[in-house]
Amino acid sequence: MEKLLDQWMERSGRRLAQRLSRRGFVAKLGVLLVGGTALPLLPVARAAADSARPEPDATTPEGDPESCDYWRHCAIDGFACSCCGGTQTACPPGAELSAVTWIGTCRNPADDRNYVISYNDCCAKSPCGRCICNRNEGDRPMYQPAKSNDINWCQSASSNMYHCTLAVVLGEA
Amino acid sequence: MAIHPGHSKRTKWLTARRATPATRLPIALALLVFLVQAALPAPARSAPGFDEIGETTLPASYPPRWVWVSDISFFHMADGRAYLVDADSGRFKGQLSTGGLFMHLNLPARRPEIYAVGTYYSRLTRGERTDALTIYDPAKLSPIAEVVLPPKRHTGMPLLAYQALTDDERFLVVMNMTPAQSVTVVDLERRVVSAEIPTPGCAMVYGSGKRRFQMLCGSGRLQTVQLTRDGELERSMQSAPFFDPSRDPIMEKGRRIGDRWLHLSFAGDVYSVQLGAEEPSFPEPWSLLSERDRARNWRPGGLMPLAAHTATERIYVLMHQGGPDTHKDPGVEVWVYDLAKRRRVQRIPLAAPATSIQVTQDAAPLLLATFVANPALEVYEAASGKHLRSIGELGTTPIVIQSY
């Protein structure tokens, strides 16, 4: 576990460096987030559709669902389900999907477009403990729940015990 | 009925004049058990000069440098803990087991009690859910009572605003989210739930007066809720917006100093909420940062980035260099501000990056820090910034630090 935590630190530092070199992008994202309030952001179950779209090269961190740097993980806070026996769109075996969730916006480097990402939690098991990621692009405090990754989003599952988090593309931002 | 054969056999033993070889062995074993039990080293029976066995107890109220470090146990969240540590000596004083999805303790000043709210499932991670407030004895660190709550408490990344005491310490207010937002009010004298109050659009709870608490709303307003003597809703009022959540949100990680609540914005402004009057007022926000600081990208961040020392009216802020969206990044320095002058008076470079800070409330305070990914409490002398000690092996994910 210590190794995992070390990796988290390392990733945190690397991300910080990336952010600093992408200030222009971050500013654009800020504008987008403000505009984003007009989007249908209600935290409802929309996890079903994840139709085909270009994904970055899977051999790069931004295209690897088991990496915290995976493009859809730009606002994930928790364990990536891809590392826990599931995928970025499907809960690991036996973990229960919670339909109520929050929504972020990430840029897909494969087509340079922004997409709305639903970070549904998979629940009713002890935490997976693998690929702990904490990225906060567009994250807001818990008084704005639909934009907050600090909330335990297992609320609509049969158990609030958090296992891991998906990163489902809902549509273009 | 299986008991009858055994019972009749036992009766036979008692009435038999002579034991048969078959019954001698059980009699001998019973005698042996009796002798071993009689010889057990109960404290009252130990001979002078030999060990006594027993349990440690603590004082009912603690010295100001004893602090609580709360651990959600992020890798096994059914098993929350709070560790009591003497930051002065570095000694571990004891532990509370605080249940599942544990956020933080509530520490009343006037009652010899400690409060923790936990979520318990009948099969650990599944089954029937019970949310409960557990009341612990500070001297024995054991539960003395519990109040079962509606199973809807809000949980998430720990910070100090999931439950709050009213100033008279009569009521504990517990934030709920299903995702409908409400609060559960617990009457701590009668040890019952006195009310559930819907609070749509507003979250987190901050004690703000006798039978009164506040919440932050997504609209940038402050909600104040006044309770009746019986802990029911008397009235609820919302302020005009006092911050702009879309331009520069305030963190929900505020700290109280006397009759003010202070909230930091993502960009480093300090928003104050002045209590005392019938309605709270909002002094002009001020910035932690000079132009030079801003040019170098300094900003506050972390999981518990703000601490306050009440007697000296100083605030301690965990700072890092980073751009937007770094509001939870670890800090590398603590900046100290004189609240009256709104001026920085000290910079403390940390020995290790930190995600939470706290200060003790004694005259010469200690600055305490944890990093969520390293189970240790770092102790600094606040006045000099000197790193004094590191207290290790504190669970797995220590986040909330609380002092008296």
Interface residues (C-beta under 8 A of the other chain):
Chain A: M1 L5 D6 W8 M9 S12 L16 R19 L20 R23 V26 A27 G30 V34 T37 P43 D77 V100 A124 K125 S126 P127 G129 I132 N134 N136 E137 G138 D139 R140 P141 M142 Y143 Q144 P145 S148 D150 I151 N152 Q155 S158 S159 N160 M161 Y162
Chain B: F74 F75 H76 M77 A78 G100 L101 T119 Y121 L124 T125 R126 G127 R129 H154 T155 G156 M157 L159 M177 T178 P179 Q181 C202 A203 M204 M215 L216 C217 G218 P245 S246 P249 I250 M251 E252 N297 G322 G323 P324 D325 T326 H327 K328 D329 P330 P353 A373 N374 T396
